[in-house]
Amino acid sequence: MFIMMNNKYFPESQIPFIRERLLAADENRTNMLHTIQYKDPIISLILSILTGNLGIDRFFIGDTGLGIAKLLTCGGLGIWTIIDWFFIMNSTREKNLTRLMSII
């Protein structure tokens, strides 16, 4: 049930692995799943399109170092910003997977 409701927050290739880990996890860990706040990949894409040259998209997903680097370089003179338009959603899903794996 958890996977069906939160499918968009994780890489599609990792869904079977997550399902197996959730089935093997004890009840205390599965109860903690509802306390994690996952970042929405669509929101990170919108932030990247609108404010990517300021690094706000990277700050949003928790990549503070990369956010500062984008801020100081104006998004890598715009090149890094354009590249992030294609990769920020996957980066967000990977960060969400890392958060989930720290619990289960």
N, C-alpha and C positions, 0 to 999 in steps of 0.2 A: 504494500500500500504506500509506503514512504517513497519508493522509487517512482511509482506512477504519478504521484503528486509533484515530485521535484525533478522530473526527468530533464527539464531544460537547463538545470543548473550544473549538469555534469557532462563530461565527454561521452558521446554515444558509445564509443568502443569500450568504455569502462563499466557500463551498466550491468552486464552479467557478473563481473567481478564484485561490484558493490552489492549486488543481490546476494551473492554467496557469503560475503563478509557479514551482511546484516542478519542472515539466517543463522550464522554461527555465533553471533554476538550474544552476550548475556543481557538480561532484562534491564539492568542498571544502565548499561551503555546505550541501549536503544531508547531509553527514556530521555537521555541527554541529547538525542538528535534534534529534538524540538527547540532546544535552546540556541542552536547555531543559526546565525543569520547569514544566509547565502546571498551573494551579490548577483544581480540579474545581468546576464550577458547583453541583453537588449539595451539596458540603461548604460552599460559601459560603452557600447557602440555609439549611442547618442552623445554621450559625453565626449567620446573620442572625435566625433565629427564636429561638434560645436566648439570644444575647448581643448582639443588634442595638443595644440601647440603650447599650451600652458602646463601640460602634464596632469591635468585633473583626472583624466581617465585612469592613469596609473596610481594616483593617490587613492582613488575610489576602490580599486581592487587590492590595495595594500602594498603595492610596490613603491614605497616611499623614495628609495634611492633612484629608481628610474624616473619617478615623477619629478624629482629635483633636477635630474639631468635634462629632462625634456623642458623644464621651465627655464633653465639657464641657457639652453641652446635654441630656444624658440622651436622646440619640436624637431631638433636636428635640422634646422633651416627648412622645415616643412617636409623633408623627406621621411623622417621617422614618423611624423604624424600620419602621412599617407600610408605607410607600411602598417601602422597600427590599426588602421581602418579594417584591414583584412585579418589581423591576428588578435585583436583585443578580446573578441568573444571567446576564442579558444583559451586565451590566457586566463580569462575570468573563470571559465569552467575548470581549468586545472587548479586554480587557487581554491575553488569550492571543494574540489576533490581532496586537496591537501587538508583542508579544515575537517572534512568528514573523516578522513583516515586517522586524524589525530584523536578522534573520539572512539572509533571502533577498531 
